[in-house]
Amino acid sequence: MPSKRSPSPIPLEIALLGRPEFRAGGVRLGLLPRKAVALLAYLAVEGRAQSREHLAELLWPAGNRASSRAALRNLLAQLNKALGAAGLEPLRSDTDWIALAPEQPLWLDLSELEAVLRLPEDHPALLERHEAVIPLWRGEFLEGLGFADAPDFEDWVALRREALRQQMTQVLERLAAAQAEAGQLHKALESTARRIQLEPLDEVAHRQLITLYLRAGNRGKALEAYQSLCELLRREVGVEPALETELLVRPLLRPSHHEPRPGLLGDARARTRMLVGREGELEALETAWRAGSLIFITGEPGVGKSRLASEFAAGMGTFACVEAFPTDADIPYATLARLLRRLLERHPGSLLPLWVRRELSRILPELEAEPLALERIEGEEGKLRFLEACAELMRRAGPGLGTLILDDLHNADLASFEAAIYGLNRVLEGGLRAVFIYRRGELKPAVEAQVRALLEREAAVRLDLHPLPPDGVRRLLLALGRPDLEPLAEAFSRFTGGNPLFVLETVRAIDEAGGLTAHGEARLPRSPTVTTIIERRLERLPHTARELARLAAVAGEVFSHELAAAALRLDPLELSAGLEALAEARVLQGLRFSHDLWRETVKHGIPPGVVQFLHLRVLEFLEAGPGPVSPALKARHAEGAGKGLEAGRYWLQAGEQAVKAYAYADGVAHLERARALWQASGQASARDWAELELLLGRLAHYQGDAIGAQAAFERALEWARAGRAPELECRALNQLGHLLSWAGPNLRPAQAEEHHLEAQRIAQRHGLLAELAQTEYYLAVLNQMGRTGQDPAHHRQRLQKAIEHARRAVELSSAAGLSDIQPWAWLTLASAHFYLGHWASAEAALGEAQQRFARTENARGEAEGWVLKARLHVQSGEPHKSLEAARKAHALAARAGSYEQELGAALALGFALLTAGHYAEGLEVAQSAYRLSARARPPRRMGSLILLGLAHQNLGDWGTAEALLEEARAVGIHWDQLGEFPFTRLCDLRLWQGRWEEAAELARAALGRREYGRFSVFAGLRWNEAKALLLGGAREEAERDVEGLEAHFAGHPRYALLALASRGVLLGCQGQFDAGLERLRQAAHTAAAMGLPLEHWLLEAEQAHWLSHLGRLAEAQDCLERASGVLAGLAQGLPPSRRPAFWAAADQVLEGRWQPLAPLARAAPVLPLTESSAGS
């Protein structure tokens, strides 16, 4: 047996409920090894000597007998040394046994728990003893320790945990019963809630909770508790509540039989004493609810808005309530995230479609292992997809949920309100109703405007809740069970102003002061508010409770147990006692004030110096915290702590966050607060100001204010130079250059290049690798774009410079490890090669970019890459592959949520669809792109106009097409960039209309604007010009165009096709009919093989023209029948309403463009170019 030693006079305290703690004489010991904790816990819990062999096998099962016993000896030596340093010698051992010394004073938390359970039910101190052990439960037995390497010991821990959880459940059950018997219903509710946390599926505990709510007169809470139980049982075990539970709540689920009419009003009158005097409001709410209207309830603080809404909603069925916090206004989608999490309790995220989870992960990161970033919500289409995901969750969580309440709407951020309204409008028909609650006069102007618009459209109803009249106050006093106070109803009405909450608080104050004997009518306070009452109740609280209330008022949403312990330097017992006092006094409900008046009164009574001190403590806690905290929260507390410089820097971070979330108005507001703080403090450095102006410039740029952006970037440049901050100077110069070359109203590419080159020199001089890589990238983009009015040689020279800059950007970004710049530099390199006609080099560079974009899952970049891929497929004569690439680009852009990429991908997809002959779908995409381009840069706007015009042209709506293309040409000329593209399409339209001279003039004008090698559209221009000249009789000029086509596009399949067709037409005009017809046949065969239906049917018609001219009518008819077959295939994909115009346009093309075909076109047996005859 273990040897005996003299006992240690120092008591050993062992706490194993939660993370293990060991104390010697009240002093906490340092961290012990995991196996040492296991050994001490096992000896203390088992309470008897243990054999060394058993302990060695229990803790080291993987080793052999000798190694396990050696490990135990070493552990025992370490443990004795650690305990001996604290003056303890609690272990006794010999060669065979180990035990805790029986003479060692020992306190074990488990023993306290077991002792309480042995007390008889009639023990005089039963309540006090049970309450005393509650703080001992800090968590599960040996929480936080794992013993995977000792499975037998882990099994022992698991069995102990289950037994102790059951014991704690019994303690809480007995405690709640004792508290309820003593009239402490609030404490009984807390104890029962804790019991349910331990055993969520214990239906008996849930019934006790419902019973306690009913005893407290809170039938709404009782019904909510029942509904939560139903959802839990269905979700976890797939069953309904027991009959005993249903019988308990059945009176809550049916209208009262004592009222004269069925419906909510009768039920609500019987349901709650707090709704006296609100019969008219309840009837109005029921009418609006049944009509499917959105409901807004407004009024002064304490007038009973929340209580009215919750009791009303409870009467209509299941409901859920979500509150907006004061800090939500600074954080986009903060309120929405809380609302969606509440709905996820009803419909778990695992049941949502993948696209919904992906979209919602932007604000609910727990839904995905790799959530999408909030800043990816870009543009109207991207935002629409996000809102549709929110609506889908509402739709799925809606069944069985009668009403959704959003309380304190005045605190909500605008983005959340807009999203909530959008989603609710989608689900109102499904039966879900919504009630919004806010303080009168405190809505943000933007939200107020939207509410007013809803009211004007009769889509919503607003209920303005007013104080109770004197008779209502009298009835309320009677409902409170205080007929003795009825004579004082007039006095109460004057004092409270009819505010129900004030009435209730006054009654409580009278009771706490000793009743009517101490407070007659003459002694009632005459103040128009209840501030005095609240302050007196605060004064009667313990000191710790008052300090906690002050901290809660200052901290707001971030108030927590951890913050309170750290900021006020409280130990767990002090913290628990203080919070319990606040809960008992109904100052706090959980960790929030029970109503706003408490918070306002408490905060109003804090001396300014103490407010500043508390803000500082909160800030220190947030800065040291392990998790991410919104910089806007830190900014508010830094501002309250009087730290203007730090607050401004946090507001700057909040502005960056808002920019990434595309909440531009919020970003501007945050930066203006930073500016005001720095101007007041005078402490901000030049670097601070430079960063502020840079971000303000970006915000102005994103919002379309190019002039404001330029001014901000210029100020940023001045500050960067004053602060000798070369990296910020480079950023400012590059932003200015990009603005002047791409996004400003007055484009100055030469000045833009000067800015970029200056940034390059600064980065080189200071060895700023990252800034140098960025500058090279900007120079590549600038030189790639080019301008009109440049001669061909200069144009090619600029593109070669773009290639050089892009290559340097690739090298520098690789050396600097800038994974964000490198793929974009590769993509710019690919684009420059593309514009030069270096298809193989473009393909190779694009492959590098796509690999890197895919590796980093950059959907934005991947979309841009597939757009270029689609254009490359066009050059190689693969329209179907081009369409496939464009579809990928469109899908990726939608996933990325980027406005620029989504519009670019829509344009690429639209052109690919039209090229492949999918006219109906092409029109839909073109219309979508046109809507998207409403706020786009002019080049994008021009592209959308051309696409829509081309779609209408192919469908035969030439009037609309001409108007759109003329508008596009005007935009292009004004922008002085890419102006040749609308010229090309207008030229093509003029040819279709038979207006040869105008077509030739347009082609000449466009070809004079730039060398046609720069863009592939010039192949089409040369083809159209040649055709127009031939039809107009100018054969020599036409031959020059044909020779140019043959020379320039010999290696490119699609444009070699145009050259071949052009030569065939020219030979025919020169009288070499057979040679010309052979080339046209080859061109038509190639067009058919490539999948180019438009070129195919036109070339067949061209052959028919020459064959009919030669009198070979049978062959001409064969060609026209093939053309008709292609046209019929195109028409088949159109809506029936668009087919007549399409066929009429085809006939008009034939009659106007090839006059000799007119007799054939009119001879139905020969040329069936009508829809009905073509179909036959």
ZINOR-V731983 format. One line per field, one symbol per residue. phi: phi as a letter, one per 40 degrees, with the letter a starting at -180 (. if undefined). psi: psi as a letter, one per 40 degrees, with the letter a starting at -180 (. if undefined). A space follows every 50 residues. Layout:
phi->???
psi->???
This chain:
phi->.ccbbccccccbbbbbchccbbbbggcccccbddccccccccccccgacb cccccccccbccccccccccccccccccccccccccgbbccbabcbbbac ccccdbbbccccccccccccccccbdcccccccdccccicdfcgbbbccb ccccccccccdcccccccccdcccccccccccgcccccccccccccccbd ccccccccccccccccgbcccccccccccdccccccbgbccccdccccbd cccbccccccbchcdccccccaccbcgbcccccccccccccgccbbbbic dgchcccdcccccccchcabbbbccdccccbdgcccccccccccccbdcc cccdccccccccbbcccbcbcccccccbgcccccccccccccccccccdg bcbbbbcfdccccccccccccdccccbdcchcbbbbbaccgbccdccdcc cccccccfcabbbccbcccdccccccccccgbcccdccdcccccccggcd ccccccccccccchgcccbcdcccdbccbbdccccccccccddccccccc cccccgcccadccccccbfbcdcccccccccccccgcbbgbbccaccccc ccccccddccdcccdcccdcccccccccbdcccccccccccgcccccccc cccccdcccccgccccdccccccccccccccgbccccdcccccccccccc dccgcccccccccccccccccccfbccccccccccccccccbbccbcbcc cccdcccccccccccbgccccccccccccccccccgacgccdcccccccc cdccccccccccccccgccccdccccccccccccccgcccccccccdccc dcccccfcccccccccccccccccccgbccccccccccccccccccgccd cccdccccccccccccgccccccdcccccccccdbccdccccccccdccc cccccgcccccccccccccccccccgafccccddccdccccccgbccccc cccccccccaccccbccccccccccdccccccgcccccccccccccccbc cbdcccccccccccccccccgcccccccccccccccccccgbcccccccc cccddcccccgccccccdcccccccccccccdcccdcccdcccccccccc cccbdccdcccccdccbccbcccccc
psi->iiiiiiihehihhhhehahhihihfehhiihiidddddddddddddfiii iddddddddgddiidddddddddddddddddddddeeigehhiaedihih hdehhhhhddddddddeeiidehdfdddddddededgeaihfhehifdeg dddddddddddddddddddddddddddddddeegddddddddddddddgd egdddddddddddddeegddddddddddddddddddefiiiidddddded deeiiheeieiiaddddddedheeeiefddddddddddddeeiihhhiii heefdddddddddddeaiiihhihideddehhedddddddddddddgide eiidddddddedegeedidgiiideeghidddddddddddddddddedhe hdhhhhifdeeiidddddddddddddeddeehihhhhiiheeiidddddd ddddddefeihhhhhiiiiddddddddddefgddedeedddddddeeehd ddddddddddddeeaddegaddehieieifdddddddddeiidddddddd dddddbdehidddddddefiidddddddddddddefdihbeiididdddd ddddehiddddddddddddddddeidihhhddddddddddeegddddddd ddddddddddefgddddddddddddddddddeeiiddddddddddddddd ddeegdddddddddddddddddefgdddddddddddddddedeidghgdd dddddddddddddddefgdddddddddddddddddiiieiiddddddddd dddddddddddddddefgeddddddddddddddddeegdddddddddddd dddddefgdddddddddddddddddefgddddddddddddddddddfhdd dddddddddddddddeegddddddddddddddedfiiddddddddddddd ddddeegddddddddddddddddddfhfedddddddddddddefgddddd dddddddediheedideddddddddddddddeegddddddddddddddfd ehdddddddddddddddddeegdddddddddddddddddefgdddddddd dddddddddeegddddddddddddddddddddeiiddedddddddddddd dddgdeeddddegdddggfiddddd.
